């Protein structure tokens, strides 16, 4: 078995496919590498690919005409994204930039649509993925408007270790404090202080370039408002 086939087989959706479906999928996938700071695509681009991260870290974000920036999500190893734009055959509504050197898989739209129209297993995966992504974006709206910086950091860490959206990341997240600051849209000193406090609370450990998640559930719920009355 080739290294390329092994990489594709490790994709979270691959186990849902039959042998014939997997072979069809593999033929429609190419590999690309993006250096830190390079864009995978820009907002407004027409990109006919579904993207997956093999290694690295990318940021899904947008900048308004007035210059205000918003980060929608960080996507780590094993994460796939852009299925909505592929399904609707539309231009991308966000920028996607590598914030560290990134190895990516690109599935062309023809292959994606064939799986969508023919594979029950692939559709089961898409439903789970879209549902989880919706929950992530609802949470993002909440923390942009309501949460303090420490809660933003906590929740961003939780999403980076999400077993469906970033399945190959696991409990040890390789990320620098500068990278985490970009994703959580807070300053690096605030990230450092937040990590220290979250570690004191027993939710994580951290060292240079890595965070070990101890309680992802509590990180994901950090700062939640329990009483709306």
N, C-alpha and C positions, 0 to 999 in steps of 0.2 A: 504494500500500500504506500502511495506517495505521501510526502509531507503535506502537500496541498490538500489531498483527500482527507487526511487526518484532521487538518485544521477545519475543513468544512464540516466533517462529521462531529466536531466538538460544538458546533452551533446549537443553541438551545432548541431550535425548531427541528433539527435534523432527525432526532429520535422519533418524531411524530410521523415521519414519512415512510412509505413502503420503499423497497429497494429500487424499483423502477422510478418512483418519484424522486428519490435522492439522486439517482444518476442524472435525471433530467435537470434537477436543480444545480448540480455540480457543473454541468456544462455551461450554465448561464451565469457563472460567477467568475469575476476577475479579482486580482489582488492589487492594491496600491499602498504606497507608503507616503506619509505626509510628515514633513519636518515640523517641529514646534513653531507655532505662530502662523503656519499656512492654513488657508481656508480649504475645507473640503468642498464647500460651495457657498455662494452668497445669497442673501435674500433677493428674490426675483429671478434667480436662475431656474431654467427648465432642466432638471436633472432626472434622467430616466433610469435611476438606480435606487435600490433599497440598500442601505449601508449597514455594515456590522463592524464592530471594533474587535480585532484579535488581541492586540496589545496597545496600550497607550491610554489617552484621556482626551475627550473632546468636549467643547462647550457649545450648547445650543442657545443662541441669544439673538437680540435684535436691538437696533438703535433707531429712535424716532427722528423725524426731521429736525426737531429742536435739539437733538443731541443726547436725549435721555436714553440710557441703556438699561435693558432688563435681561437677566439670565433665566431661561426657562428650565434648563436641566444640564447636569453633567453626565456624560455617558462613558463608562469604563469598560474593561475587558468583558467580552461576551454580549455586550448590549447591541441591539438592532434598532434602527430608527428610520423615520421617513415613510412609513407604510401609508400614512394618510395621503401624502402628496402623490405617491405612486398610484394608489387606488383611484384618486380623483383626476390623475393626469394633469396636474396643475403646477405652476411655478412655486418654488419654495418660499415659505413665509417667515424664514428666520435664517440667520447666518450660522454656519457650522465651522468652528475653528479648532485646530489641534492645539491644546495647551501643553502637551508634551509629544515627543515623537510617537507617531501612531501608525500601526499596521492595520489596514482595513480590507474588508471583503465587500464587493459591489455586485449585487444580483441585478441583472438587467430586467426592465419592466416586462418584457415578453415572457420571461421565465416566471417572474412573480405572479403575473396574471394567470398563467397556465396552472400554477399551483393553487391559486385562489379559486379557480373555476373547477378544478379536478380533485383536489386533495382534502379529504375530510380532516385529517390530522393537522394539516397546515392551517385550516380555518379555525380549528380549536385553539391552536397557538395564537393566532391573530386576535381572537376574542379576548383571551387572557391578557395579551400584551396591550391592546387598546384600553381595556378596563383598568389595568394597572397604570398606564400612562395618564388616563383621565384623572385618576386619584392623585397622581403626582402633580398635575397642573392645578387641580383644585387646592392642594396643599400649598403650592407655590404662591397662588393668589393670596391665600391666608397669611403666609409668613411675610410676603412683601408688604401687606397692609397692617398687620396686627402684631407681629412678633418682634421681640427685641433681638439684638445681634447674636447673643448666645443661642437662642432657640433656632435662629436661621442656620447657624453652624451645625448644631445638633441634627437638624432635619436633613441638611445637605449630606452629612455623613451617612445617615440612615439610608437615603436614596441611593448613594453610591454603592452601598452593600446590598441593595435589593436583589434577591435571588432570581427574580424574573427579568428585570430590566438590565441588570449588570451581573449575570450569573457566574462569571469567572473571577469576580473580584474577591468574594469570600469575606471573612471577618477581618483580614489584614488588608487595609487599603493603602496602596502605595501612592502617596500624594504629599506634596510639600505644603507648607502653610501659605505660601504665595498663591499656589494653585487653588487651594480651598477658599482663600479670600476672593479670588475671581469668581468662583462658582456661587458663593454665599453673598456676594456683593457687599462685603464689609472690608474694613482695613485689616492688614496683616497683624498689627498689634492686638486688635479685637479678637482675631482668630486665636492668637497665642493665649490670651487671657481666658477665652472661652474654653479652649482645650484643657487648660489647667484646672478650671472649675469643674468641667465635666469629668475629668479624671478623678478629682477629689470626691465627686458624687458616685464614683464607681461605675460609670457608664462606658468608659473607654480608657485605654492606655495610649500614649503616643511617644514617638521617638523621632529622630531626624528622618524625614521623608516617608513616614509610615504611621498609620493609626490602627490600633487593634480595637475592634468593636467588642464590647462585653455585653451590652444590652441594646440590641438594635430597636426593639419595640419601644423602649422608653426614650431612646433618641428620636424615633419617629414621631412620638407623641409629645415631645418636649414643648412646653409652653402652651399646650392645648387649653382652650377655654371650655370648662366643663359646664358652666352655668350661664346660659344666654338670657336669663330673665333679668 
